[in-house]
Amino acid sequence: MTTTDNTLQLASAPSVLLLFGLAGSGKSYIGDLMSRLTGWHVYHADEDITEEMRLALAEHRPFTDEMRDRYFSIVVDRIRQLQQKYNHLLVTQAVYKQRHRDYLVSQIPQMELIHVQADEHVIETRLQERAGEASAKSAAALRKDFESPTMDYKVLKNNNGDMAIVRQLNAFYADA
């Protein structure tokens, strides 16, 4: 199958894709873009953060391991529920710890993770423009906890707009 630069093709993608990375890298934006272009359902897992996590964000504190463990159990349950309703699912969530990435894949084996990255100055600009839970201060507190991936995930660079995202995703998943 031949693709054009402006048509997103996910023909060879698994049924669940999870976009992870630092706050401000553009995970939610890309998930929404992909959903608009393909009709896949998008689940922004931040919708299910717990009250204790909301409080930590408000106080610009990092999450504890226990908070994250409880939260990712909720995320797995939600993904399983959504899989019953949707054939194709996009999930966005920072997933700062490698053990939680491993946990998600072990619980949802048909899921593939994509590491969303952006240049530092791009992330800083996005965070300064953003209001709400993932403010620049909250993101800075959380950033200290981000573990670089220990596995070779697909990497999606989010610095140059929608067409650059589409081209990268097509390189990953369009049928040859």
CORDA-V572699 format. One record per backbone hydrogen bond with DSSP energy under -1.0 kcal/mol. NH is the residue of the N-H (numbers start at 1). CO is the residue of the C=O. Records with the same first field share a line. If there is no record, write none. Layout:
# CORDA-V572699
NH->CO, CO
This chain:
# CORDA-V572699
7->4
12->173
13->10
16->110
17->89
18->112
19->91
20->114
25->22
30->26
31->27
32->28
33->29
34->30
35->31
36->32
37->33
38->34
39->35
41->88
43->90
45->43, 92
47->44
48->45
49->46
54->50
55->51
56->52
57->53
58->54
59->55
60->57
61->56
68->64
69->65
70->66
71->67
72->68
73->69
74->70
75->71
76->72
77->73
78->74
79->75
80->76
81->77
82->78
83->79
86->82
89->15
90->41
91->17
92->43
93->19
101->97
102->98
103->99
104->100
105->101
106->102
107->103
108->104
111->108
112->16
114->18
115->154
116->20
117->156
123->119
124->120
125->121
126->122
127->123
128->124
129->125
139->135
140->136
141->137
142->138
143->139
144->140
145->142
146->143
147->96
153->151
156->115
158->117
165->161
166->162
167->163
168->164
169->165
170->166
171->167
172->168
173->169
174->170
